[in-house]
Amino acid sequence: MEPKGTAVVTGASRGIGRAVAIELAARGFETVASMRNPADGADLSGMRVERLDVTDPSTIALPEGLRVLVNNAGVESDNLPVEHMPIESWQRLFATNVFGLVEVTKRAVPIMRAAGGGVICNVTSSSTLAPVPFLGTYRASKAAVTAIGESLAAEVAQFGIRVIEIMPGPIETDMLAASDRPPAAAEHVEYRELAERLWEGRQGIRDAYTPADEAARRIVDAICDDHGPLRYGCDDLSVGMLAGWNGTDNAQWVRGMLRSFS
Ligand SMILES: NC(=O)c1ccc[n+]([C@@H]2O[C@H](COP(=O)([O-])OP(=O)(O)OC[C@H]3O[C@@H](n4cnc5c(N)ncnc54)[C@H](OP(=O)(O)O)[C@@H]3O)[C@@H](O)[C@H]2O)c1
């Protein structure tokens, strides 16, 4: 795709979304950085800043001529075992990461169809490729987006709409910083040892932390990559994980991962 026409990014106040909005604008897209609180985008130049809360349908208004939608807005929760995760946390994560994304996407499809096609880019997580303990709620919300994206891709290819999925590894944002502490699961005695081992393992991936602007360059490359695959990493760790997952018998991949985590 040529970098022209209108691109909308959700959750562009900070982190990956903000970096992607800046990169899209730099490449020549007419960019709308959408966010819950537009004051957070006061210093963004060369683009429009608009209010959009994915959990509030009354705020979702997408522009005519939309060519690129980046479904980036997302939240996470404390890292707890399934046994102890409050149902309210499941509901909160799914409200934003799944139902909010669906609300925005439903409105994007007819507009893109009328514009002759475009790209819907869903930001999920490379964590769905590994059975990471205490991430069940977050991984489930992202895996739901994977399934929705696959069906959507099959439905809208006929309209010239390409659906892609970005599966980030550890990108240096507030979300990564918030998760950079021993898992809350350690408060539960039955899970303490596993939580401590997971925290030790986390130290081993610090070198793979990737700046958000570097991830954003790869994400916009993927958006413009007309004949590319459905799924992309956007940092060396996620690119490697995706290659491992693609190239291995899946049962063998999951068994190997389970051995390393438990
Ligand atoms: N960083 C990583 O290592 C990593 C790894 C894998 C996947 N991801 C995914 O990448 C995406 C971006 O994450 P990030 O690391 O940039 O996180 P972040 O720094 O925490 O930023 C999250 C963004 O989502 C926005 N948001 C949350 N709820 C929203 C809602 N209801 N409506 C609109 N916007 C909302 C936030 O807005 P406010 O400023 O208003 O809170 C913020 O702009 C997420 O989908 C995340 O799951 C990140």
The ligand as an ORCA input file, in Angstrom:
! r2SCAN-3c Opt
* xyz 0 1
  N       4.492     -3.313     25.614
  C       4.537     -4.599     25.397
  O       5.533     -5.249     25.761
  C       3.406     -5.321     24.697
  C       3.594     -6.678     24.403
  C       2.574     -7.364     23.751
  C       1.420     -6.705     23.380
  N       1.256     -5.380     23.690
  C      -0.011     -4.739     23.266
  O       0.288     -3.548     22.581
  C      -0.767     -2.612     22.744
  C      -0.195     -1.290     23.236
  O       0.415     -1.541     24.492
  P       1.460     -0.552     25.186
  O       2.569     -1.389     25.668
  O       1.704      0.609     24.327
  O       0.583     -0.163     26.465
  P       0.444      1.184     27.293
  O       1.701      1.950     27.277
  O      -0.158      0.754     28.591
  O      -0.645      1.980     26.446
  C      -1.949      1.452     26.317
  C      -2.749      2.382     25.463
  O      -4.084      1.853     25.352
  C      -4.975      2.884     25.715
  N      -6.255      2.413     26.191
  C      -6.519      1.617     27.252
  N      -7.852      1.461     27.375
  C      -8.429      2.175     26.386
  C      -9.750      2.400     25.958
  N     -10.799      1.900     26.638
  N      -9.978      3.165     24.862
  C      -8.952      3.708     24.183
  N      -7.667      3.547     24.539
  C      -7.428      2.785     25.619
  C      -4.240      3.697     26.769
  O      -4.867      4.934     26.935
  P      -4.737      5.824     28.286
  O      -3.440      6.591     28.147
  O      -5.956      6.677     28.277
  O      -4.696      4.866     29.451
  C      -2.874      3.768     26.089
  O      -2.874      4.718     25.060
  C      -1.750     -3.250     23.722
  O      -2.816     -3.837     22.994
  C      -0.907     -4.314     24.403
  O      -1.702     -5.374     24.891
  C       2.224     -4.676     24.347
*
